[in-house]
Amino acid sequence: MVSLNGITAPHELAGGKATLVVNVASRCGLTPQYSALEELQREYSGRGFTVIGVPCNQFAGQEPGTAEEIQSFCSTTYGVTFPLTEKIEVNGPNRHPLYAELTTHPDAAGDAGDVQWNFEKFLLAPDGEVVARFRPNTDPKAPEVVAAIESVL
């Protein structure tokens, strides 16, 4: 698990790689997106890209596990090799500072603000600039996501 202690801005998380930051949950109808996220990780990691999963239990309590349980579930069920962070809050008064910054960036429709549900995606350029935001129902392998990733590699 990757700790977010002290990370308050996207450039601190990106670390020189194009990064897809995704708030994840193990008991969500969208949980099968882990497979597509892992496919992106395997396909693009050699080109300076990574997915970072950010467990969050704010949406209907769909991520109740401990860090170890989450890691085990992801690797065993979906073969996840990309890093996962500590569990955080992405909305509300206890929102992690990283998400306080990420949520100021709009999606393709021009809407910024709170994360809508599990599996919302933020694409960061290698310098940490937020270049795209994709809502939860957007498949990680959707043409617009892949094109955005390709544009920052």
C-alpha positions in Angstrom: 0.0 0.0 0.0 1.1 3.5 -0.8 0.8 6.0 2.0 -0.7 9.4 1.3 0.7 10.9 4.4 2.1 14.3 3.5 0.9 14.1 -0.1 -1.4 17.1 -0.7 -1.0 17.9 -4.4 -1.2 15.9 -7.6 2.4 16.6 -8.6 3.5 14.9 -5.4 1.6 11.8 -6.3 2.5 11.6 -10.0 6.2 11.4 -9.3 7.2 11.9 -12.9 4.7 9.3 -14.3 1.4 9.8 -16.1 -1.0 8.6 -13.4 -4.6 7.5 -13.3 -5.9 8.1 -9.8 -9.1 6.1 -9.1 -11.1 5.9 -5.9 -11.8 2.1 -5.6 -14.1 -0.2 -3.6 -14.2 -4.0 -3.3 -18.0 -4.4 -2.9 -19.3 -2.2 -5.7 -21.1 -3.0 -8.9 -18.2 -1.2 -10.6 -15.6 -3.3 -8.9 -15.0 -5.4 -12.1 -13.3 -2.2 -13.5 -10.2 -3.5 -11.6 -9.6 -5.8 -14.5 -9.5 -3.0 -17.1 -7.4 -0.8 -14.7 -4.9 -3.7 -14.4 -4.9 -4.1 -18.2 -4.0 -0.4 -18.5 -1.3 -0.8 -15.9 0.3 -3.7 -17.8 0.0 -2.1 -21.2 1.4 1.3 -20.3 3.6 0.9 -17.3 6.7 0.5 -19.4 6.0 3.9 -21.0 5.9 5.9 -17.7 2.4 5.3 -16.6 0.8 3.9 -13.5 -2.7 3.4 -12.0 -3.0 4.3 -8.3 -6.1 2.9 -6.5 -7.4 4.9 -3.6 -9.7 2.8 -1.4 -12.6 4.8 0.0 -15.5 3.6 2.1 -17.7 6.7 1.7 -20.1 5.3 -0.9 -22.6 2.9 0.8 -19.8 1.3 2.9 -18.5 -0.6 -0.1 -14.9 -0.7 1.0 -15.0 -1.9 4.6 -11.8 -3.9 4.7 -8.4 -3.3 6.2 -5.5 -2.3 4.0 -4.3 -5.9 4.0 -7.7 -7.3 3.2 -8.1 -4.8 0.3 -4.7 -5.7 -1.1 -5.4 -9.4 -0.8 -8.8 -9.1 -2.5 -7.4 -7.0 -5.4 -4.4 -9.2 -6.1 -6.3 -12.5 -5.7 -9.5 -11.6 -7.5 -8.3 -9.3 -10.2 -4.5 -9.8 -10.3 -3.9 -6.2 -9.4 -0.3 -5.2 -9.5 -0.7 -1.4 -9.4 -0.2 0.4 -6.1 -3.1 1.0 -3.7 -3.0 3.8 -1.1 -4.3 3.9 2.4 -8.1 4.2 2.7 -9.2 7.9 2.7 -12.2 10.1 2.3 -12.6 11.8 -1.1 -15.6 14.0 -0.2 -16.8 16.0 2.8 -15.2 17.8 5.7 -12.5 15.1 6.1 -11.7 15.0 2.4 -8.0 14.2 1.9 -6.1 17.3 0.7 -5.2 15.5 -2.6 -8.9 15.1 -3.4 -9.5 18.7 -2.3 -7.3 19.6 -5.2 -8.4 16.9 -7.7 -12.1 17.7 -7.3 -11.6 21.3 -8.5 -11.0 19.9 -12.0 -13.9 19.5 -14.3 -15.0 16.5 -16.3 -15.6 16.6 -20.1 -19.0 18.2 -19.5 -17.4 21.0 -17.5 -18.6 19.8 -14.1 -16.2 19.9 -11.1 -16.9 19.2 -7.5 -17.5 16.1 -5.4 -16.6 12.6 -6.5 -19.9 11.0 -7.6 -19.2 7.4 -6.7 -16.6 4.7 -6.6 -14.2 4.4 -9.6 -14.1 8.1 -10.6 -10.9 8.6 -12.5 -8.4 11.5 -12.6 -5.6 11.5 -15.2 -2.4 13.3 -14.2 0.4 14.2 -16.6 3.9 13.3 -15.5 4.3 16.8 -14.0 1.1 16.3 -11.9 -1.2 18.5 -14.0 -4.7 17.1 -14.0 -5.5 16.6 -17.7 -8.8 14.7 -17.6 -11.5 13.5 -15.3 -13.8 10.6 -16.0 -16.9 9.8 -14.0 -17.5 6.3 -12.4 -19.4 4.7 -15.3 -16.7 5.4 -17.8 -14.9 2.2 -18.5 -11.1 2.5 -17.9 -10.5 1.1 -21.4 -13.0 3.5 -23.1 -11.5 5.2 -26.2 -11.6 8.6 -24.6 -9.6 7.3 -21.6 -7.1 5.5 -23.7 -6.7 8.6 -26.0 -6.1 10.8 -22.9 -3.5 8.4 -21.6 -1.7 8.2 -24.9 -1.7 12.0 -25.1 0.4 12.4 -21.9 2.9 9.6 -22.6 
